[in-house]
Amino acid sequence: MNRFLKLCKNPMYLFLKIDDKTLHLLSDEAYLKIKYRYLFGENIDLALPKTFNQKLQWLKLHDRKDIYTVMVDKYEAKKYVSEVIGERYVIPTLGVYNRFDEISFDELPEQFVIKCTHDSGGLVIVRNKSKVDINEIRKKINKSLRRNYYFVSREWPYKNVKPRIIVEKYMRDSCHDELRDYKFFCFNGEPEVVLVCSDRFCGTGLKETWYDNKWNRLPFTEGGHEVDDSLTKPDNFDLMLKLARVLSKNIPFVRVDFYSIDGDVFFGEITFYPASGYERFNPVEWDKKLGDMINLDLAKK
């Protein structure tokens, strides 16, 4: 690793200038140390990590259970969740495909969601099929299919997920004309913190508002996003808490996402490393406060 660091004063130069094949030769630990140093301006102590972000990097290296690969696969996770908490909480799947050209758009409804099963960002929301550019969708999805998301930030569960395309039913909440995303940060099976994402697709800009599990507003922000002071506690909040506990049982840390749609709860996704362990908390001391909630000894058992 020292050889790479000596190449330039800015270690992130490696990520920008060296080809992917060479980057892939770096061990997971070396890669994470370099990236963390660049993003936070300090070295990470992986022997004694203290903050939330540092402990997520440690978990990438040391908490590797085969079931995690199933849980992050956007297709396999649906089957897993159906078995654990029930199929009624899963958004219906319209089709799963190995290649884009296998999709018959004529057979799909007017509205649907298309995404890749193995990464983050390969998502297209179709609200009016007659007005979309299928070639543009093909370019985006095929680009995602070619990417191994594991190499982006060494999130181990994604390494062996089979790249596929999944098409889902388009879901809409009649009360808010958008899907509010309730992201439960679970520490050893207890959802302690809830991030509510709102106005994601409304043109006003994503808002992120943080609560504890009693629906008390928490005094911090992340990533510079605005908060939404108009949010009210959903009637099914306690049910989402209950389901999050079940899905996060015996896991040192995991984030479990749900949607509340016209009073019903639907599973969104499971994430082991929010923002890949590079969250920018304001005030910064919340990085340490959330880190204190992660007991790494649980991952050593």
Backbone hydrogen bonds, N-H to C=O, Kabsch-Sander energy under -0.5 kcal/mol:
donor,donor_aa,acceptor,acceptor_aa,energy
5,L,1,M,-2.1
6,K,2,N,-1.7
7,L,4,F,-1.3
8,C,5,L,-0.8
13,Y,10,N,-2.1
14,L,11,P,-1.6
15,F,12,M,-0.8
16,L,12,M,-1.3
17,K,13,Y,-2.8
18,I,13,Y,-0.5
18,I,14,L,-1.5
22,T,19,D,-0.6
23,L,19,D,-2.1
24,H,20,D,-2.4
25,L,22,T,-1.4
26,L,23,L,-1.7
31,Y,27,S,-2.5
32,L,28,D,-2.5
33,K,29,E,-2.2
34,I,30,A,-2.1
35,K,31,Y,-2.5
36,Y,32,L,-2.5
37,R,33,K,-2.1
38,Y,34,I,-2.1
39,L,35,K,-2.4
40,F,36,Y,-2.6
41,G,37,R,-1.6
46,L,44,I,-1.0
52,F,287,D,-2.9
55,K,51,T,-2.5
56,L,52,F,-1.8
57,Q,53,N,-1.6
58,W,54,Q,-1.9
59,L,55,K,-2.4
60,K,56,L,-1.8
61,L,57,Q,-1.1
61,L,58,W,-0.5
62,H,58,W,-1.9
63,D,59,L,-2.2
64,R,62,H,-0.8
65,K,63,D,-0.6
68,Y,65,K,-1.9
69,T,65,K,-0.5
69,T,66,D,-1.2
70,V,66,D,-0.9
71,M,67,I,-2.1
72,V,68,Y,-1.5
73,D,69,T,-1.0
74,K,72,V,-0.5
74,K,117,T,-2.1
77,A,73,D,-3.2
78,K,75,Y,-0.7
79,K,75,Y,-1.0
80,Y,76,E,-2.3
81,V,77,A,-3.1
82,S,78,K,-2.3
83,E,79,K,-1.9
84,V,80,Y,-1.8
85,I,81,V,-3.0
86,G,81,V,-1.3
89,Y,86,G,-1.4
90,V,87,E,-2.1
94,L,167,V,-3.3
95,G,167,V,-1.5
97,Y,165,I,-3.0
102,E,99,R,-1.4
103,I,100,F,-2.1
105,F,103,I,-0.9
107,E,104,S,-1.2
108,L,105,F,-0.9
112,F,126,V,-2.1
113,V,168,E,-2.1
114,I,124,V,-2.8
115,K,166,I,-2.3
116,C,122,G,-1.8
117,T,164,R,-2.3
123,L,121,G,-2.1
124,V,114,I,-2.8
126,V,112,F,-2.9
126,V,124,V,-0.6
127,R,125,I,-0.7
129,K,110,E,-1.7
131,K,128,N,-1.9
132,V,129,K,-1.0
134,I,132,V,-0.8
137,I,133,D,-2.0
138,R,134,I,-2.8
139,K,135,N,-2.1
140,K,136,E,-2.1
141,I,137,I,-2.8
142,N,138,R,-2.7
143,K,139,K,-1.9
144,S,140,K,-1.8
145,L,141,I,-2.5
146,R,142,N,-1.5
147,R,144,S,-1.1
149,Y,147,R,-0.9
151,F,148,N,-1.6
152,V,149,Y,-1.2
153,S,149,Y,-0.8
154,R,150,Y,-2.0
156,W,154,R,-1.3
158,Y,155,E,-1.9
159,K,156,W,-2.1
161,V,158,Y,-1.4
164,R,162,K,-0.5
165,I,97,Y,-3.2
166,I,115,K,-3.2
167,V,95,G,-3.0
168,E,113,V,-3.0
169,K,92,P,-2.3
170,Y,111,Q,-0.7
174,S,172,R,-0.6
177,D,173,D,-2.2
180,R,178,E,-0.7
181,D,197,C,-2.1
182,Y,180,R,-0.6
182,Y,258,F,-3.0
183,K,181,D,-0.7
183,K,195,L,-3.1
184,F,182,Y,-0.7
184,F,256,V,-2.9
185,F,183,K,-0.6
185,F,193,V,-3.2
186,C,184,F,-0.8
186,C,254,V,-2.7
187,F,190,E,-2.6
188,N,186,C,-0.6
188,N,251,I,-1.1
188,N,252,P,-1.0
189,G,251,I,-0.6
190,E,187,F,-0.9
192,E,185,F,-1.7
192,E,190,E,-1.1
193,V,185,F,-1.3
194,V,211,Y,-3.0
195,L,183,K,-2.9
196,V,194,V,-0.6
196,V,209,T,-3.0
197,C,181,D,-2.6
197,C,195,L,-0.6
198,S,196,V,-0.5
198,S,207,K,-2.3
202,C,199,D,-0.6
207,K,198,S,-2.7
208,E,226,E,-2.6
209,T,196,V,-2.2
211,Y,194,V,-2.7
212,D,216,N,-2.0
213,N,192,E,-1.0
215,W,212,D,-1.8
218,L,210,W,-2.6
220,F,218,L,-1.7
221,T,282,N,-2.4
223,G,280,R,-2.2
225,H,222,E,-1.4
226,E,206,L,-0.6
229,D,227,V,-0.6
231,L,228,D,-1.0
237,F,234,P,-1.7
240,M,236,N,-2.1
241,L,237,F,-2.2
242,K,238,D,-2.2
243,L,239,L,-2.5
244,A,240,M,-2.4
245,R,241,L,-2.0
246,V,242,K,-1.6
247,L,243,L,-2.3
248,S,244,A,-1.6
249,K,246,V,-0.9
251,I,248,S,-1.8
254,V,186,C,-1.8
255,R,271,T,-3.5
256,V,184,F,-2.4
256,V,254,V,-0.5
257,D,269,E,-2.7
258,F,182,Y,-2.4
259,Y,266,F,-3.0
260,S,180,R,-0.8
261,I,259,Y,-0.6
261,I,264,D,-3.1
262,D,260,S,-0.6
264,D,261,I,-2.2
266,F,259,Y,-2.4
267,F,89,Y,-4.1
268,G,257,D,-3.1
271,T,255,R,-2.8
276,S,273,Y,-2.7
277,G,274,P,-2.5
278,Y,275,A,-0.9
281,F,279,E,-0.8
282,N,221,T,-2.3
286,W,283,P,-1.7
287,D,284,V,-2.0
288,K,284,V,-0.5
289,K,285,E,-2.1
290,L,286,W,-2.3
291,G,287,D,-1.3
292,D,288,K,-2.1
293,M,290,L,-1.0
294,I,291,G,-1.5
295,N,293,M,-0.6
296,L,294,I,-0.9
298,L,295,N,-1.4
299,A,296,L,-1.3
300,K,296,L,-0.6
300,K,297,D,-0.9
301,K,298,L,-0.6
